[in-house]
Amino acid sequence: MAATAEGLEPEAVAAAAAAAAGEDTAEDAGAVPGGSPLLTGNRLSLDLNPGGCGQLLHLCAQQPLQLLQVEFLRLSTHENPRLLGATLTQVPGRLPHLRSLVLKGGQRRDALGACLRGCLTSLPAGLNSLTRLAHLDLSFNSLEILPACIPKLHGLDALLLSHNNLSELPEALGALPALTFLTVTHNCLKTLPRTLGTLSALRRLDLSENLLDTLPAEIGELSNLAELNLASNRLQSLPASLTGLRSLRLLLLYSNLLTSLPTGLIHLPLLARLDLRGNQLRDVPPEFLDAPFVRLQGNPLGEAPPDLLSPPGPPEAPEMPRLFLTTELDSFLVTPQGCSVTLACGIRLHFPAGATASPITIHYRLWLPEPSLVPLGPHDSLLSRVLELQPHGVAFRQAVSLWLLFVPPRAQRCREVVVRTLGEDSWMDLETRVEEEKELPKRLWACCQVPHFSWFLVVSRPVSNTCLVPPEGTLLCSSGHPGVKVTFPQGATEEPRRVRMQVVRMASRELRALLGESETAVSPLLYLWQSSTSGFLQPVTVQLPLPPGVTGLSLDRSRLHLLYRAPPSATWDDITTQVALELTHLYARFQVTHFSWYWLWYTTKTCVGGLARKAWERLRLHRVNLIALQRRRDPEQVLLQCLPHNKVDAALKRLLERYRGPEPSDTVELFEGEKFFAAFERGIDVDAERPDCVEGRVCFVFYSHLKNVKEVYVTTTLDRETQAVRGQVSFYRGAVPPEVPEEAEAARQKKGLDDLWMATLPIKLPRLRGSEGSRQGQGPGAGLSLAPLNLGNAESGFLTQSNLLSVAGRLGSDWPAVALNLGLPYHELQRIQLRFRDDLDGQIRHMLFSWAERQAQRPGAVRLLVEALERSDRQDLADEVRTVLELGRQKYQASIQRTGLAPEEPTPPCPSTSGSPEPTQA
């Protein structure tokens, strides 16, 4: 494939290469000082930075002798397709001794953290001249047909084709006699070539996540095959020739449609694991049931087959019911026929046929996030509310699919979206994929297979890589940071244990601004976790890349520090002198026997542990602003909001027509899930009967990607006929200090490093004018549009004026239907609409409070309001009213128990109690 054949003239290729090389040199000058970092021994890695093709073409134009020594080449396929084709055309002639060629996509991610595929669709024919090539990785690309040059690479040992669009493999694939490893996962394969059986050297074959419904009998001729993965296909049967795989140790067949098995599978001499979960097996030989290495969960074992005596004619499959629940429904029925359910909030569930043997009623509820219901790691962030599905722990015969709506996070490198759920005794992450709705407005779902029913939420976390460490040892690499690796030697463990790796990167510019030192640099932050509590029997080798701008040839070892942090300790220990650091040109290697956090620092500072603690906290903090806005038509109604600082301008612009208020607060730093409070001061009060009030202070929990909004109604006992009331709202961490600052300026002067005060914003209630103001300004309810009132009583639960205002603020255009269901005549609705023209808020408040004044002394008024909301399809508000009533009853019971008027009864444990919805949160 010549450059001109790809549409690029040689002069254009040279110009593009020179431009790319110039740009990358300028960008990397600060990262790797002192010479070109491209050629390092026999390796050439150009896949991490943009412009790799241009850099390689620039090197080829210079024709350095070092190119002849290169044996390992890595290129990203996120390049211009024509430039990529022209670059690959140069490879056979310039790098004739190449042994490993990696042409992968997946280095770039979309806004949700999903890997993007590269543009590679073919390979130049000249690559077949690479006679020494043993390793070829074409994963995460757009291949639809296997390039014709690949079967001609007779020395190929490993071929990786995962995450492409291949629908078939050619018969010529059998011409690779040296091939020992082949993976074609996440493609569209429907059939396999018969020549697959001629790959006599093949030891590992991974064909999972495809569309295979049959296997060729020749697959049983792979005499050296040790691992075979056929999971997540459409196989209904297996060829009997599989019993000839005498070297097979691992056979994965879960998530297929198997109805029968070759009996001889169980007698394979070396078979150590046979995974048959999630198939259609109704009857298996007893040997399968007794073997400890066989997994059969999710099969209809022992069930009777379908009735074979059905009347003649084509069988009619019953159509699966589709349920669309409205807001007043919080449950639905699932039958053995299965169903697809769409909840009013947009969440979807799919119960396949046969998921349950008998009808079962499923209850659901959405909870506002609370710390007890949101387990987050140090660098996780919450993207959704909490969904509860009941009955908890119910087991289904088929996997249930769940689609959860979530708020998309900001585009962040090396992060992924997962669904987190509570298992028997711990939280775990489910394998998740992200789906996007094509129609406008775009909505995003996190999709997963639900293993049980409990609580579910969507979380953004650093990309997690896991592996199972066998006694023979293994290698764990980071998918987002190729330079981070962990090597487990043989004998490191006696029993297999699972290991997880997460890597977090910190920007050099942010680090230098925090520490005030231009020469400080850090490597990616590495977190390692293992399932066993005991240490490893043999030292495990960890490889970290050196900090940016530092190379093994020029660094000062006295400035290099390896830091270690073991939870729950909040300190970082310098263990440089306790380990033997082996340095290469780009990496540092050391050995450990226990896992935790590791960080490589290069700095002239002496107190490295303190610096690391500052940097660690900065990685976990979110920079936010606090806002207090007042409704233009009703200043007593105050909107409190906590926003990430990058969203403030857009939020103010959106709210400007309805609200007014001060500028946002200075930047405040909060942790994900941190609790804080808002307190009103200097003559302004808030109703303390709100469920989210703690001693008169409104309680918040901050989550970076969710709406942190509360709308409250403030009052004052001062006489507003004579003057306006000026006050303030202050935001605090934890408990409010005993001396509340009187003025915002005084509060700022008192602020210290560990002060609980965060921000103070002014609030102004205007002076009342006219006769209507004179009537309202009398008594303790001065400033309210209607007289203060309560509905209900303390024993059965009651609604305060603030609660009614919260209901009024969310009724919107549904208020006429609610009014009619409350019993108001139609002519009264017309009179209200005429009196409050162009003022929807005034119409709603007048309707609700005029009705409440008439019902204030009557029993059953609250019940009448709840029923009216339900009949008007506002189940969300009806649920909030019930929550407020329940909270009032609890407070009443607590008060009489404190005075000894009633015996204290134990409260049954309920994990979701702390997650009760806050009725006034938007």
Helices and strands as residue ranges (DSSP letters): G 4-6, H 10-28, E 39-40, E 43-46, H 52-62, G 65-69, E 72-76, H 81-94, E 100-104, G 125-129, E 135-137, G 150-152, E 158-160, G 171-175, E 181-183, G 194-198, E 204-206, G 217-221, E 227-229, G 240-244, E 250-252, G 263-267, E 273-275, H 286-290, E 294-295, E 322-324, E 331-334, E 339-342, E 348-351, E 360-367, G 371-373, E 381-382, E 386-390, E 400-405, E 415-422, E 427-430, E 432-436, E 444-450, E 455-462, E 464-469, E 474-477, E 485-488, E 497-504, H 508-515, E 521-522, E 525-530, E 540-545, G 557-559, E 560-565, E 573-574, G 576-578, E 582-583, E 587-592, E 597-602, H 608-620, E 621-631, E 637-644, G 645-647, H 648-655, E 659-660, E 668-671, E 675-681, E 685-686, E 693-694, E 697-701, E 708-715, E 725-733, H 744-750, E 757-765, H 770-776, E 791-793, E 797-799, H 801-811, G 812-814, H 815-822, H 826-835, H 840-855, H 861-871, H 875-898, G 913-915
